[in-house]
Amino acid sequence: MTALATVVAIASVVLAVVAGPGTSSASPPPNPSNQQITDAQAAKDALGGQVGLLTAQVTALQAQLDKLRSNAELAEQKVAQAIEQLQQAQDAAAAAQTQVKTAQAAIDKAQASFTEFIRSSYMSGPDIGSAGGLLTATDPQALLQRSDDLHYTAAHQISAIDDLDRASVAKSNADANARGAVRTEQAAETTAAAAKVNADAAAAAAAAQTAQVQASLSSTQSQLDTAQANLATLNNQRAAYDAYVAEQARIAAAAAAAAAAMRACSAT
């Protein structure tokens, strides 16, 4: 092979190397500094830590919120139960009052009957006494019958009054107890209602706090996503720049080798 042919062959190889897939571009790609990459990694790590803390906080708050909502539901059930018991106590008080009124009506009737008995006995004058009965009786049997009737009537009236008085006292006591039960259930209903208000307020406050932390978590997660994307971009730029530098070195080495070969051919 002549020297000219050798030079042409070497030049063809050099052109092939330069025109290959790794040919350098007019300008190099961006090359982020080590500090930029370090800062991006630190930002990503810090945001990742914040996301972890916020996630744990949201989990704890959600558990607390579930418990408070359960307490609020229980308080609502207690209010419903207290209202039901109050209604039952009021019904019992109304029934007791009705019984008292019925007993009082019976007492009034018995008292009126007894008063009429006393008045009639008084108007009968001496007929009631044993002497009057002896004087006016037609025979001993009539006298005994009249005496038995008077004693029976008097005893019956007095017994009825005693029974009704005792019944009235018992009903009055029952009415008083029923009214006391109403007052007790009213107080219980008030207490249960206040507890429900407090439970609802606590659950609402916990829900608001949970929502606030969840919003912070969402914002921080978005920042973390951005930081991760930024770090990935910087790493990709560094990789592209390193590849560019390596390609430039390869091209320079090929060109140097070709030049050396050309000089060797010229010398011969």
SVG drawing of the C-alpha trace seen along z (x, -y; Angstrom):
<svg xmlns="http://www.w3.org/2000/svg" viewBox="-145 -25 156 37">
<polyline fill="none" stroke="black" stroke-width="0.4" points="0.0,0.0 1.4,-3.5 1.8,-6.2 -1.1,-8.1 -3.4,-5.1 -2.4,-4.7 -3.2,-8.3 -6.6,-8.0 -7.4,-4.9 -6.4,-6.5 -8.5,-9.6 -11.5,-7.4 -11.2,-5.8 -10.9,-9.1 -14.0,-10.4 -15.9,-7.2 -15.0,-7.7 -16.0,-11.4 -19.2,-10.7 -20.2,-7.9 -23.2,-7.8 -21.2,-9.4 -20.3,-12.5 -20.1,-15.6 -22.7,-18.3 -22.0,-21.9 -22.5,-22.7 -22.1,-20.4 -25.2,-19.5 -25.7,-21.2 -23.5,-19.9 -25.0,-20.4 -22.5,-20.9 -21.9,-18.4 -23.3,-21.0 -26.5,-21.2 -27.0,-17.5 -26.1,-17.3 -28.6,-20.0 -31.3,-18.4 -30.7,-15.0 -30.8,-16.7 -34.1,-18.5 -35.6,-15.2 -34.5,-13.4 -35.8,-16.2 -39.2,-16.2 -39.3,-12.4 -38.8,-12.6 -41.5,-15.2 -43.9,-13.0 -43.1,-10.1 -43.8,-12.2 -47.0,-13.6 -48.2,-10.2 -47.7,-8.9 -49.4,-11.9 -52.4,-11.5 -52.7,-7.9 -52.7,-8.7 -55.2,-11.5 -57.4,-9.3 -57.4,-6.7 -58.2,-9.4 -61.0,-10.8 -62.5,-7.3 -62.5,-7.0 -64.1,-10.4 -66.8,-9.7 -67.5,-6.4 -67.8,-8.4 -70.2,-10.8 -72.4,-8.0 -72.4,-6.5 -73.4,-9.9 -76.2,-10.1 -77.5,-6.7 -77.4,-7.8 -79.4,-10.9 -82.0,-8.7 -82.1,-6.4 -82.5,-9.3 -85.3,-10.8 -87.1,-7.4 -86.7,-7.0 -87.9,-10.5 -91.0,-9.8 -91.6,-6.6 -91.2,-8.6 -93.6,-11.3 -96.1,-8.6 -95.8,-7.0 -96.3,-10.4 -99.4,-11.0 -100.8,-7.6 -100.1,-8.1 -101.8,-11.5 -104.8,-9.9 -105.0,-7.3 -104.7,-10.0 -107.6,-11.9 -109.7,-8.7 -108.9,-7.9 -109.8,-11.4 -113.1,-11.2 -113.9,-8.0 -112.9,-9.6 -115.1,-12.6 -118.0,-10.3 -117.5,-8.2 -117.1,-11.3 -120.4,-12.7 -122.1,-9.4 -120.7,-9.3 -121.8,-12.9 -125.3,-12.0 -125.2,-9.0 -124.3,-11.2 -126.9,-13.8 -129.6,-11.2 -128.6,-9.6 -128.7,-12.9 -132.1,-13.7 -133.4,-10.4 -132.8,-11.6 -133.2,-9.1 -134.0,-6.3 -130.4,-5.6 -129.8,-5.0 -130.7,-1.8 -133.4,-3.4 -135.1,-4.9 -134.8,-1.6 -136.5,0.1 -139.4,-2.4 -140.0,-2.4 -139.3,1.2 -142.4,3.4 -140.7,6.5 -137.2,7.8 -136.3,9.1 -136.9,5.7 -134.8,4.1 -131.9,6.4 -132.2,6.0 -132.2,2.2 -129.1,2.3 -127.2,4.6 -128.0,2.4 -126.8,-0.7 -123.6,0.9 -122.9,2.4 -123.6,-0.8 -121.3,-2.8 -118.5,-0.2 -118.8,0.1 -118.6,-3.7 -115.6,-4.1 -113.8,-1.2 -114.3,-2.6 -113.0,-6.0 -109.9,-4.4 -109.3,-2.3 -109.7,-5.3 -107.5,-7.4 -104.7,-4.8 -105.1,-4.4 -104.9,-8.2 -101.7,-8.3 -100.2,-5.5 -101.2,-7.1 -99.8,-10.4 -96.5,-8.8 -96.5,-7.1 -97.2,-10.4 -94.4,-12.1 -92.0,-9.3 -93.0,-9.5 -92.4,-13.3 -89.0,-12.7 -88.3,-10.2 -89.2,-12.7 -86.9,-15.3 -84.1,-12.7 -84.6,-11.7 -84.7,-15.3 -81.4,-15.9 -80.0,-12.7 -81.3,-13.9 -79.7,-17.3 -76.4,-15.7 -76.5,-13.3 -77.3,-16.1 -74.4,-18.2 -72.1,-15.2 -73.2,-14.7 -72.5,-18.4 -69.0,-18.0 -68.4,-14.8 -69.6,-16.3 -67.4,-19.3 -64.4,-17.1 -65.0,-15.0 -65.4,-18.1 -62.2,-19.6 -60.3,-16.4 -61.8,-16.2 -60.6,-19.7 -57.1,-19.0 -57.0,-15.8 -58.0,-17.6 -55.4,-20.3 -52.6,-17.7 -53.9,-15.8 -53.7,-19.1 -50.1,-19.6 -49.3,-16.0 -50.7,-16.5 -48.7,-19.7 -45.5,-18.2 -46.0,-15.1 -46.4,-17.4 -43.2,-19.1 -41.5,-15.8 -42.6,-14.7 -41.2,-17.9 -37.9,-17.4 -37.6,-13.9 -38.2,-15.0 -35.6,-17.8 -33.1,-15.3 -33.8,-12.9 -33.3,-15.7 -30.0,-16.7 -28.8,-13.1 -29.8,-12.6 -28.0,-15.8 -24.9,-14.7 -25.1,-11.3 -25.6,-12.9 -22.7,-15.3 -20.4,-12.4 -21.4,-10.5 -20.6,-13.6 -17.2,-14.0 -16.4,-10.3 -17.5,-10.6 -15.3,-13.7 -12.3,-11.7 -13.0,-8.8 -13.1,-11.1 -10.0,-12.9 -8.1,-9.6 -9.2,-8.4 -8.1,-11.6 -4.8,-11.5 -4.2,-8.0 -5.1,-8.9 -2.7,-11.8 0.1,-9.7 -0.5,-7.2 -0.5,-9.8 2.8,-11.2 4.3,-7.8 3.2,-7.3 4.6,-10.6 7.9,-9.8 8.2,-6.7"/>
</svg>
